Amino acid sequence: MRDLATFKGCPPPAPVRLEGQYVIAEPYERAVHLLSLWEALGGKDGINDLIRYFPGKIYQTPDEFADWLDGANQSGSLITLVFRDKSNGDVVGMASYMRPDPANGVIEVGSVAHGAAMKRSPLSTEAHYLMARHVFEDLGYRRYEWKCHNENEPSKVTARRYGFTFEGVFRQHMISKGANRDTAWFSMIDSEWPVIGKAFEAWLAPENFDVHGQQTRRLEDIRAELQGQG
């Protein structure tokens, strides 16, 4: 447990490149990522369904989507990382650091969008392991948050799988696309990270996958076993 009497805050987050076994997370650049990210997230026919719980508008063109990302990143409200499949270099999704509070050591991951190529693969799990590890181990933050529309059941399942703890629902938290949004809040904290991080590493290890690429042990089960050992 750190001594809060001597805690001087944390550095503000900055664009960063993170590399794992399966995925690379790199800072978003419009000229580099626009078209490939748009297509990875479903293009005009699929992107708006994928990000339907985002509070922004409906996007008809790649440039409209990029205008939003550019504005959010230039204002500092988002620091977006684009995910590449390390095996072939393809862009497969994105997530962002947001709402940093360096003085209190709190930051959120949001604007999470996993393209079809990330599903049922280690890519998404490793991408979020890399982002969380950077927050706790490189930047020294105390609290890492995950928030989502309370109707977004897949996001809530994912948060729990990664090791975030459900903290409650903020009712009538905002108006999104002209409708009410109740927001589910999740977090993980620095004292939990050693076990959460070890569980991620054990799950991502090559020996946890069979010859067909299927997991041998679930992430939740590995984490529960490690918690039991503590």
N, C-alpha and C positions, 0 to 999 in steps of 0.2 A: 504494500500500500504506500503510495507516494505521500510525501509530507506537503500538504496543501498550504501550510504556513510559508513555505518557500517556493511555491508554484508561481512561475512568472508568465504563465500563458504559453501558447504554442505559436509557431510560425503560421502565417496565413497560407492556405493551399495555393499551389501554382500548377500550371500545366506540367505534366510529367509523363514519361514513357516507362511502362512497366512490362516486363517480359517474363512469361512462365514457360512451362513445358509445351502447352497447347495453344496459348493465345498471347497476343501482344496488345496492350492498351496504349494508345498514343494520342497526343493532344489533337483535338478536332481542328482541321483547317478546311475552309470552304473549297479552295482550289484543288485540294488533294482528295477530299472525301465526299463532296456533294453528291455526285451521280451514283457512286457505288453504295453510299449509305442509303440513299433514297431507294435504290433497287433492293438492297439487302432487307430493308424494312417493309417491302411489299409493293413499292411503287404506288402509282396513283390508285390502283385497284385494291391495295391492301394496307397501306401505311396508316390510314385514318382509323381503320378497325383495330390495328395493333396498338395504336396510341390513343384509343378512344377515351381513356381516363386522364390523359394530360389535360390541363386546364386551357390550353391554347385553342386556336381556330382549326377549322377544317382546311387541309392543304390540298391544292389542286395541282401544283407544280413543284419541282425540286427547288426552284428559286424561292418560292414562298416559305418552304420548310427551312431553307438555309437562312433566309432573312430573320426568322425567329431565332435560330441557333446563334447566328452572328450577333444579334442584338443582346441576347441573354449572356453570351460569353464576353462581349465587349463591355457590358455593364458590370460584370463581375458576379451576377446572380447565379451563373452556372460556370463550372469548369468541366467541359465535356471531353470525355475520353472515348475514342472510337476503337472498337475491338476488331482485330484481324485474326483469322485462323492462321496459326503459325505454319501449318503444313503446306498451305498454298498461297498465302498472302491475301486472301479474299477478306473484304470488309463484311462483318457479320452482325454488328450491333453497336450499342453505345450505352453509356451511363454517365452521370455527372456528379461531381461534388457540388454541394449547394448549401446556402445559409450557414457559412462558417462563423463560428464565434470563438476566435482564437483566445480571447481573454479567459474564457471558461473551459476551453478545450473541448468544444462541441462542434460537430459537423454532420451533415446529412448526405446520403446518397439518394439521388432521384433522377427523374427523366430517364428511367431505365427502359430500354427497348431492345429486346433480343429478337433478331431475325430468325427465320426458319432454320438456317444452318446451325444455330446454337442449340436447338432443341434436342434433348436426349443425347447430349454429348458432354464431355468435360469442359467445354469452352466457357459456358456461362458460370459454372461453379468456380473455375480457376480465375476468371475475370474478377469476380467479386472477392475472392480470396486475396488477389493482388491489391485491389483497391482498399480493402480493410487493413491488410498488413501495412500498407503505406501510411494509412491514417494513424495506426497505433505505434508502429515500430519506427517509422522514419520521422513523422511529425509529432508524435507524442501526445495525441489527443486522448481525452478521458472518456468520451462518449461519441458513438457513431449511430446515427438515426436512419430509420427507413420509415417513410410514411406513404400511404396510398389511399385512394378512394375506398371507403368501406365496402363498396359493392365489388371491388376487384379481388375476388377470391383467389385467383392464381397468384397474385402478388403477395397476398397474406400467407399462402402456403409456402411460397419461395422464401419469404423473410424468416419464417420459423425454421425451414430446412437449413438455412445458412447459419442459424444460431442466434438470430435476433429474438428478443423477448417482447411479447405483446404487452403494451402498457395501458391500452384503453382507446376509446373512440372520442374524438372531439366533434361534438354534434354541431351541425350548421357552421362548419369551419370556414367554408368559402362558397362562392357561386362559380360553378364551372360549366361553361357552354350553356348558360342560361338556366341551369338547374342547381338545386342544393347539392353540396358535397359534404358528407360526414367523413372525417379522416381517421383512419386507423393508424396508431403510432406504435412503432417498435424501436428497440434500441439494443445495442450491445455496449458493454463498458470495458475499460482497460483491464480490470481485474479478471474478467471472463476471457479475455483474448488468448492467453496462453493455451487454454484447453480448446477453445474454438479454432485457433490457428493450427494446433496439432491435429485436430480432427480433419480439417481441410487437407492438410498435407498427407495424412494417411489415406484419405479417400482418393486423392489425386495420384497416388503412387501407382506406377504401371502394374504392380502385382495385384491391385484391387480390381483389375478388369480381365475378363476372360478373353478367349481368342476371338470372340464376336464383338468385343468392345463393351460388353455389358458389365455393370458393377457387380462385384462380389459381395460387398457390404455397403449398407446405406450410410450416408453421412450422419444421419440422426443417431443411428445405432453406435457408430464409432464414437461420437461425441458423448453419448450417454455412458458408454463403457469408461471413457477417460474421466468423466465426472465422478463415476463411482469409485474409481481408483484414488481420487483426491480425498 
